[in-house]
C-alpha cells in the first residue's frame, strides 16, 4: 500500500509540475505577443501616414482607424468561436475607452507641450459628429441593461426571456445603419468638415512620400495581418495569464489588451498632434472609437447570432457607466475648438481612475458567462442591506 501511495504522490506531483510548466509557457506567449505588437503598431502608423499623403487626411484617418480596428474585429470573431462572450465585450469596451481617454488624452497632452506658444485649433464640427454617434451607441448599449434591471425589479414585464437579446439585435441593426450614414456623410456629402484646418502663420514644410502608394498599401495590409495573428495568441492565453498574474480577466481585457491593440492609433495620433495636426488626430482617435462602438460591436452581435451564440448589448452596469461618462467627458472637452495640454491631462486622469476601478474588481465565478450562454437574471426584487 505504501508503494501505491508513493506512486500516486509521484503522479500527482508530476501532473502539477506539467500544469505549472504549461501555465508558464502560456504566460510567456501572452507577454511576448503583447511586446511584439508594439513595433508593428509603429510601422502601421508610418505606413498610414504615407498613404494619407496620396489619399488626403480624411481617407488617411479613416484607413488608420480601420486597420487598427481590424485586430479588434478578428479578436472578437476568434473569441466568439471559443464562446468567450465576456472577453469580446470587455475588449471592445476597452478599445473605445482607450481611444477616447488614453489615445486622445496623450495626443492632446503631447501636442500641447510641444506647441506651448501656438494655438492648436481643430474643427469642432468633426468632434460633434463623432460624439453624437458615440452617444447613440451608449444609448443602444444602455437600453438592454436598463430593461434587464426594470424587469428584475418588477417595474415592467416582458413577453419572453429572450427579449433583451432580441432588443440587442434590433439595436445592432440601428447602429450599423447609423454608421453607414456616417460614412456617406464623411466621405461624400460633407467631406469638407473632415479636412484639416490651415494654421495661420505656420511654417510647415511640405512632406514628401517615401514609399509609393501600392507599396505602402501592401505593407500596411501585411502588418495588419501579423498584428491580428499575434493578437489571437494574446486572447488565447488571457485566462492562464490572469491566473498567474493575479489579475482579473476584465482588467486584462479592458485595460491591458486595448493599450497594445490601439498602439497603432496611439502612435499615429500622437505623431499628428506633435505636428499640430489635431484634425487628423481627432479623425484617428474619435474615428477609431466610433468605428468600434457603431460597427464592430453591433457586427459582433449579429455574427454571434449567425453562429448560434447568444450575445447581447448588455455590458453590465459598471462597464456601461464608465463608457457613458467617458463619452460625456470627451464631448465637453472638445466643445470649444481649441486644445491645450490640460485637456489631455484630464482625459488621462479619467482613464487612470477607470483603470483603477477595474483593477480592484473581481468577477465572481458563477457569472463568468464564457460559454456563450445568457446570464441568469434574478426574478425577485433586489435587497440592499446598509450597515
ChimeraX attribute file (.defattr): number of C-alpha atoms within 10 A of each C-alpha:
attribute: neighborCount
match mode: 1-to-1
recipient: residues
	/A:1	6
	/A:2	7
	/A:3	8
	/A:4	9
	/A:5	10
	/A:6	11
	/A:7	12
	/A:8	12
	/A:9	12
	/A:10	12
	/A:11	12
	/A:12	12
	/A:13	12
	/A:14	12
	/A:15	12
	/A:16	12
	/A:17	12
	/A:18	12
	/A:19	12
	/A:20	13
	/A:21	12
	/A:22	13
	/A:23	18
	/A:24	15
	/A:25	15
	/A:26	21
	/A:27	22
	/A:28	14
	/A:29	19
	/A:30	23
	/A:31	15
	/A:32	14
	/A:33	21
	/A:34	20
	/A:35	13
	/A:36	16
	/A:37	23
	/A:38	18
	/A:39	13
	/A:40	18
	/A:41	24
	/A:42	17
	/A:43	18
	/A:44	27
	/A:45	24
	/A:46	19
	/A:47	26
	/A:48	27
	/A:49	23
	/A:50	21
	/A:51	25
	/A:52	21
	/A:53	16
	/A:54	14
	/A:55	14
	/A:56	13
	/A:57	23
	/A:58	21
	/A:59	21
	/A:60	22
	/A:61	29
	/A:62	23
	/A:63	22
	/A:64	28
	/A:65	26
	/A:66	20
	/A:67	22
	/A:68	25
	/A:69	25
	/A:70	18
	/A:71	21
	/A:72	26
	/A:73	21
	/A:74	18
	/A:75	26
	/A:76	28
	/A:77	18
	/A:78	16
	/A:79	20
	/A:80	25
	/A:81	15
	/A:82	13
	/A:83	20
	/A:84	22
	/A:85	26
	/A:86	22
	/A:87	25
	/A:88	27
	/A:89	26
	/A:90	21
	/A:91	26
	/A:92	27
	/A:93	24
	/A:94	28
	/A:95	29
	/A:96	27
	/A:97	28
	/A:98	30
	/A:99	27
	/A:100	28
	/A:101	26
	/A:102	26
	/A:103	32
	/A:104	28
	/A:105	28
	/A:106	23
	/A:107	28
	/A:108	30
	/A:109	24
	/A:110	20
	/A:111	27
	/A:112	23
	/A:113	14
	/A:114	15
	/A:115	17
	/A:116	12
	/A:117	8
	/A:118	13
	/A:119	14
	/A:120	20
	/A:121	19
	/A:122	26
	/A:123	20
	/A:124	19
	/A:125	14
	/A:126	21
	/A:127	23
	/A:128	14
	/A:129	17
	/A:130	23
	/A:131	23
	/A:132	14
	/A:133	21
	/A:134	26
	/A:135	19
	/A:136	17
	/A:137	26
	/A:138	20
	/A:139	14
	/A:140	23
	/A:141	27
	/A:142	21
	/A:143	17
	/A:144	23
	/A:145	19
	/A:146	15
	/A:147	19
	/A:148	20
	/A:149	19
	/A:150	15
	/A:151	17
	/A:152	17
	/A:153	16
	/A:154	12
	/A:155	10
	/A:156	11
	/A:157	12
	/A:158	12
	/A:159	6
	/A:160	8
	/A:161	10
	/A:162	13
	/A:163	14
	/A:164	20
	/A:165	19
	/A:166	16
	/A:167	17
	/A:168	25
	/A:169	20
	/A:170	14
	/A:171	22
	/A:172	26
	/A:173	17
	/A:174	17
	/A:175	25
	/A:176	19
	/A:177	13
	/A:178	17
	/A:179	18
	/A:180	14
	/A:181	11
	/A:182	19
	/A:183	15
	/A:184	13
	/A:185	15
	/A:186	20
	/A:187	15
	/A:188	10
	/A:189	10
	/A:190	13
	/A:191	14
	/A:192	13
	/A:193	19
	/A:194	24
	/A:195	19
	/A:196	20
	/A:197	15
	/A:198	10
	/A:199	15
	/A:200	7
	/A:201	7
	/A:202	9
	/A:203	7
	/A:204	9
	/A:205	6
	/A:206	6
	/A:207	8
	/A:208	9
	/A:209	15
	/A:210	10
	/A:211	12
	/A:212	12
	/A:213	16
	/A:214	10
	/A:215	11
	/A:216	20
	/A:217	16
	/A:218	12
	/A:219	15
	/A:220	22
	/A:221	14
	/A:222	13
	/A:223	19
	/A:224	21
	/A:225	16
	/A:226	15
	/A:227	26
	/A:228	22
	/A:229	16
	/A:230	21
	/A:231	23
	/A:232	21
	/A:233	18
	/A:234	23
	/A:235	22
	/A:236	19
	/A:237	19
	/A:238	22
	/A:239	19
	/A:240	18
	/A:241	24
	/A:242	17
	/A:243	13
	/A:244	14
	/A:245	10
	/A:246	9
	/A:247	17
	/A:248	19
	/A:249	25
	/A:250	23
	/A:251	23
	/A:252	23
	/A:253	24
	/A:254	27
	/A:255	25
	/A:256	18
	/A:257	23
	/A:258	23
	/A:259	23
	/A:260	21
	/A:261	27
	/A:262	28
	/A:263	23
	/A:264	30
	/A:265	32
	/A:266	27
	/A:267	21
	/A:268	29
	/A:269	30
	/A:270	26
	/A:271	21
	/A:272	19
	/A:273	26
	/A:274	19
	/A:275	13
	/A:276	24
	/A:277	22
	/A:278	27
	/A:279	26
	/A:280	27
	/A:281	30
	/A:282	29
	/A:283	28
	/A:284	32
	/A:285	31
	/A:286	26
	/A:287	26
	/A:288	29
	/A:289	29
	/A:290	27
	/A:291	24
	/A:292	26
	/A:293	27
	/A:294	27
	/A:295	21
	/A:296	23
	/A:297	26
	/A:298	26
	/A:299	21
	/A:300	24
	/A:301	27
	/A:302	21
	/A:303	16
	/A:304	21
	/A:305	15
	/A:306	10
	/A:307	11
	/A:308	10
	/A:309	19
	/A:310	20
	/A:311	25
	/A:312	28
	/A:313	26
	/A:314	21
	/A:315	18
	/A:316	15
	/A:317	13
	/A:318	12
	/A:319	19
	/A:320	19
	/A:321	13
	/A:322	17
	/A:323	25
	/A:324	19
	/A:325	15
	/A:326	20
	/A:327	23
	/A:328	14
	/A:329	16
	/A:330	20
	/A:331	20
	/A:332	10
	/A:333	17
	/A:334	20
	/A:335	14
	/A:336	12
	/A:337	14
	/A:338	15
	/A:339	20
	/A:340	19
	/A:341	19
	/A:342	15
	/A:343	20
	/A:344	24
	/A:345	18
	/A:346	17
	/A:347	23
	/A:348	22
	/A:349	14
	/A:350	20
	/A:351	22
	/A:352	14
	/A:353	11
	/A:354	21
	/A:355	17
	/A:356	13
	/A:357	13
	/A:358	20
	/A:359	17
	/A:360	10
	/A:361	12
	/A:362	12
	/A:363	12
	/A:364	7
	/A:365	7
	/A:366	8
	/A:367	11
	/A:368	15
	/A:369	16
	/A:370	17
	/A:371	15
	/A:372	18
	/A:373	14
	/A:374	17
	/A:375	11
	/A:376	9
	/A:377	11
	/A:378	12
	/A:379	12
	/A:380	10
	/A:381	13
	/A:382	11
	/A:383	7
	/A:384	6
	/A:385	5
	/A:386	4
	/A:387	3
